[in-house]
Amino acid sequence: MPATTRKLASYLFAGILLITTASLPMLANAGAYEKEYVGTPSGGEMIFDAVLVRPLMLVGTVIGTVVFVVTLPFSALGGNVEEAADKLVVEPATYTFVRPLGEI
């Protein structure tokens, strides 16, 4: 390897190392921000959830239940009734009725 290529590679490695080291404090602060603010939804997020997201998810739960009932014979033949029930009924219902208000 020529000397100029080695020198260029060492500068590149040093630059990557410098950028990585300099970004570590920012990453640590990002984690603290997430822990502090993600767990406490604002009033606007709660209103958005109650007025728009929950009714849409309720409609999605009803549609998922209808699709599950219609496809139940095929799911039974395929042996995946439990998976179909989880994906089409349980997950939308849990997202609609169980999660805390404002946590989207």
Backbone torsions as a table, in degrees:
resi	resn	phi	psi	omega
1	MET	NA	128.3	179.8
2	PRO	-64.5	157.7	-176.3
3	ALA	-64.1	-36.6	-179.3
4	THR	-68.5	-35.6	178.5
5	THR	-68.0	-41.3	177.2
6	ARG	-63.2	-41.4	-179.9
7	LYS	-64.8	-43.7	178.5
8	LEU	-63.1	-42.3	178.6
9	ALA	-63.4	-39.7	-180.0
10	SER	-68.6	-37.1	175.7
11	TYR	-65.2	-41.2	178.4
12	LEU	-63.1	-46.3	178.3
13	PHE	-61.6	-43.0	178.8
14	ALA	-63.4	-39.7	178.3
15	GLY	-65.0	-43.7	177.9
16	ILE	-62.8	-43.1	178.3
17	LEU	-62.4	-41.1	178.9
18	LEU	-64.9	-45.2	179.8
19	ILE	-64.4	-42.5	179.1
20	THR	-62.9	-46.0	179.9
21	THR	-64.3	-40.5	-179.4
22	ALA	-68.9	-27.6	-177.3
23	SER	-85.3	-11.9	-179.0
24	LEU	-59.1	-45.2	177.9
25	PRO	-61.9	-34.1	178.4
26	MET	-66.4	-39.6	178.5
27	LEU	-65.8	-38.7	178.3
28	ALA	-64.3	-40.7	178.0
29	ASN	-67.5	-34.2	178.4
30	ALA	-63.3	-39.8	177.5
31	GLY	-65.1	-39.8	178.0
32	ALA	-66.7	-38.1	177.8
33	TYR	-62.0	-44.0	-178.3
34	GLU	-63.6	-44.2	-179.7
35	LYS	-65.3	-36.0	-175.9
36	GLU	-76.7	-41.5	-170.1
37	TYR	-104.5	-23.0	-177.5
38	VAL	-71.2	-35.9	-176.8
39	GLY	-75.7	-13.3	-177.7
40	THR	-121.7	93.3	179.9
41	PRO	-70.0	150.0	179.4
42	SER	-80.1	170.9	177.5
43	GLY	-62.8	-38.1	177.9
44	GLY	-63.4	-40.4	177.2
45	GLU	-65.1	-37.8	178.3
46	MET	-66.6	-41.6	178.4
47	ILE	-64.8	-45.2	178.5
48	PHE	-58.3	-42.9	179.7
49	ASP	-65.2	-46.1	-176.2
50	ALA	-70.6	-36.4	-174.0
51	VAL	-88.2	-35.4	-173.1
52	LEU	-113.5	-52.5	-171.4
53	VAL	-70.2	-47.9	-177.4
54	ARG	-62.0	-46.6	177.5
55	PRO	-61.7	-39.2	177.4
56	LEU	-64.9	-39.2	178.1
57	MET	-69.6	-31.4	175.2
58	LEU	-64.0	-44.0	176.0
59	VAL	-61.8	-41.5	177.6
60	GLY	-63.4	-36.7	177.2
61	THR	-65.4	-43.0	179.3
62	VAL	-64.6	-44.9	179.1
63	ILE	-63.9	-42.0	177.7
64	GLY	-62.2	-38.6	177.8
65	THR	-65.5	-42.6	178.5
66	VAL	-63.4	-44.7	178.9
67	VAL	-63.4	-39.6	178.0
68	PHE	-61.4	-45.3	-179.3
69	VAL	-65.0	-42.0	-179.5
70	VAL	-65.6	-39.0	-176.8
71	THR	-93.3	5.3	-177.8
72	LEU	-57.5	-43.0	178.2
73	PRO	-60.7	-38.6	179.4
74	PHE	-70.6	-37.4	176.8
75	SER	-65.6	-39.2	178.4
76	ALA	-64.5	-41.6	177.6
77	LEU	-65.5	-35.4	180.0
78	GLY	-82.8	-11.6	178.8
79	GLY	76.1	24.3	-179.6
80	ASN	-127.0	43.6	179.6
81	VAL	-64.3	-42.9	-178.0
82	GLU	-62.5	-44.2	179.6
83	GLU	-64.9	-41.1	179.3
84	ALA	-64.5	-41.8	178.8
85	ALA	-63.6	-41.9	179.5
86	ASP	-62.1	-48.6	-175.3
87	LYS	-74.1	-36.4	-173.3
88	LEU	-92.8	-26.2	-175.3
89	VAL	-119.8	-54.5	-170.9
90	VAL	-67.6	-48.5	-178.1
91	GLU	-62.5	-47.8	177.0
92	PRO	-63.6	-38.1	179.0
93	ALA	-66.0	-40.8	177.8
94	THR	-63.6	-43.8	179.5
95	TYR	-64.7	-31.5	-178.3
96	THR	-79.7	-44.9	-167.9
97	PHE	-109.0	-20.7	-170.5
98	VAL	-100.9	-38.1	-173.4
99	ARG	-69.3	153.2	179.8
100	PRO	-64.5	148.5	-178.7
101	LEU	-64.2	129.2	177.6
102	GLY	95.7	-12.7	177.8
103	GLU	-89.5	96.5	-175.3
104	ILE	-98.7	NA	NA
